[in-house]
Amino acid sequence: MKYLIVIEETKTGFSAYSPDLDGCVATGKTRAEVEKNIKEAIAFHLEGMKEDGELLPGSHSYSKYLSVPVPA
């Protein structure tokens, strides 16, 4: 399955989450590290949901950049 992830730069590195998976987050000192960590976190999250008998959510999020005029 594919899930959208959002990666944000922080004061100490990077953080990531998936809008499709409530509570599934990860951090890392580098972009590569946070991407590795969120992939592992998603797998762990889905495994726990499956063990608890929950339905695995499909991906329902998408991303898009918008141009917004900035007042002078």
VOBA-1610 file (N, C-alpha, C; in pm, whole numbers, padded with zeros to 5 digits, always signed):
BEGIN
Met+00084-00118+00000Met+00000+00000+00000Met+00089+00124+00000Lys+00036+00232-00053Lys+00107+00359-00053Lys+00031+00458+00034Tyr+00107+00534+00114Tyr+00049+00637+00198Tyr+00126+00766+00179Leu+00052+00876+00176Leu+00114+01007+00172Leu+00182+01033+00306Ile+00303+01086+00302Ile+00369+01130+00424Ile+00404+01278+00409Val+00405+01347+00521Val+00443+01487+00526Val+00569+01495+00610Ile+00671+01557+00553Ile+00800+01572+00623Ile+00821+01720+00649Glu+00855+01751+00773Glu+00878+01890+00813Glu+01016+01902+00877Glu+01084+02011+00843Glu+01213+02038+00907Glu+01187+02100+01043Thr+01264+02055+01143Thr+01252+02106+01280Thr+01386+02167+01321Lys+01392+02219+01442Lys+01517+02276+01492Lys+01624+02170+01511Thr+01582+02046+01533Thr+01678+01939+01562Thr+01688+01834+01452Gly+01616+01851+01341Gly+01621+01752+01234Gly+01494+01756+01152Phe+01425+01642+01145Phe+01304+01631+01065Phe+01200+01548+01139Ser+01074+01576+01110Ser+00964+01494+01161Ser+00875+01457+01044Ala+00801+01348+01059Ala+00714+01302+00952Ala+00588+01240+01011Tyr+00480+01249+00933Tyr+00356+01183+00971Tyr+00277+01152+00845Ser+00178+01065+00859Ser+00088+01035+00748Ser-00051+01082+00787Pro-00113+01169+00706Pro-00249+01214+00739Pro-00351+01100+00734Asp-00316+00989+00672Asp-00407+00875+00662Asp-00402+00783+00784Leu-00301+00801+00869Leu-00280+00710+00982Leu-00266+00791+01111Asp-00376+00813+01179Asp-00375+00893+01301Asp-00273+00841+01402Gly-00188+00932+01450Gly-00093+00897+01554Gly+00035+00833+01506Cys+00051+00813+01377Cys+00171+00750+01324Cys+00271+00859+01286Val+00379+00870+01365Val+00478+00975+01346Val+00618+00919+01358Ala+00716+00996+01310Ala+00856+00956+01325Ala+00942+01081+01318Thr+01065+01067+01367Thr+01162+01176+01361Thr+01295+01122+01311Gly+01384+01213+01275Gly+01518+01174+01232Gly+01605+01296+01220Lys+01735+01276+01227Lys+01829+01387+01215Lys+01845+01432+01071Thr+01821+01342+00974Thr+01834+01373+00832Thr+01706+01336+00760Arg+01692+01383+00636Arg+01575+01344+00556Arg+01573+01194+00533Ala+01688+01139+00500Ala+01694+00995+00475Ala+01655+00917+00601Glu+01700+00961+00716Glu+01668+00891+00840Glu+01520+00900+00872Val+01459+01017+00856Val+01317+01029+00887Val+01232+00948+00789Glu+01274+00941+00662Glu+01200+00860+00566Glu+01207+00712+00602Lys+01325+00666+00643Lys+01341+00526+00687Lys+01254+00502+00811Asn+01259+00594+00906Asn+01186+00577+01031Asn+01035+00580+01011Ile+00984+00667+00923Ile+00839+00670+00903Ile+00792+00546+00829Lys+00874+00494+00740Lys+00837+00369+00671Lys+00824+00256+00773Glu+00919+00247+00866Glu+00913+00146+00972Glu+00794+00170+01064Ala+00767+00297+01095Ala+00655+00331+01184Ala+00522+00294+01120Ile+00508+00318+00991Ile+00384+00283+00921Ile+00364+00132+00922Ala+00470+00057+00892Ala+00460-00089+00893Ala+00419-00139+01032Phe+00480-00085+01136Phe+00448-00123+01274Phe+00304-00086+01308His+00262+00033+01268His+00126+00081+01294His+00023-00010+01228Leu+00045-00044+01102Leu-00048-00130+01028Leu-00051-00271+01088Glu+00065-00320+01130Glu+00072-00452+01193Glu-00012-00454+01321Gly-00002-00349+01401Gly-00081-00339+01524Gly-00229-00332+01496Met-00266-00256+01394Met-00407-00247+01357Met-00461-00383+01315Lys-00381-00455+01236Lys-00423-00587+01189Lys-00439-00684+01307Glu-00344-00682+01399Glu-00351-00769+01517Glu-00473-00738+01602Asp-00514-00609+01604Asp-00631-00568+01682Asp-00762-00591+01607Gly-00753-00647+01486Gly-00872-00675+01408Gly-00934-00553+01341Glu-00858-00445+01332Glu-00908-00324+01268Glu-00889-00332+01117Leu-00976-00265+01044Leu-00960-00257+00900Leu-00845-00161+00869Leu-00761-00199+00775Leu-00650-00113+00737Leu-00703-00002+00646Pro-00670+00122+00679Pro-00722+00233+00600Pro-00653+00245+00465Gly-00730+00284+00367Gly-00671+00315+00239Gly-00619+00458+00241Ser-00545+00493+00142Ser-00494+00628+00132Ser-00604+00718+00077His-00634+00826+00147His-00737+00918+00102His-00686+01062+00093Ser-00559+01082+00121Ser-00499+01215+00120Ser-00424+01239-00010Tyr-00409+01365-00044Tyr-00326+01403-00158Tyr-00258+01535-00125Ser-00159+01572-00202Ser-00089+01697-00177Ser-00094+01784-00301Lys-00085+01914-00277Lys-00085+02010-00386Lys-00029+02141-00334Tyr+00051+02206-00413Tyr+00100+02338-00381Tyr+00007+02441-00443Leu-00024+02546-00368Leu-00108+02653-00417Leu-00029+02783-00421Ser-00047+02861-00525Ser+00012+02995-00531Ser-00085+03091-00466Val-00036+03169-00372Val-00119+03264-00298Val-00053+03401-00307Pro-00127+03504-00351Pro-00067+03637-00357Pro-00036+03688-00217Val+00080+03750-00204Val+00122+03805-00075Val+00106+03956-00081Pro+00035+04013+00017Pro+00017+04159+00016Pro+00152+04232+00024Ala+00160+04342-00047Ala+00284+04420-00048Ala+00301+04499+00079
//
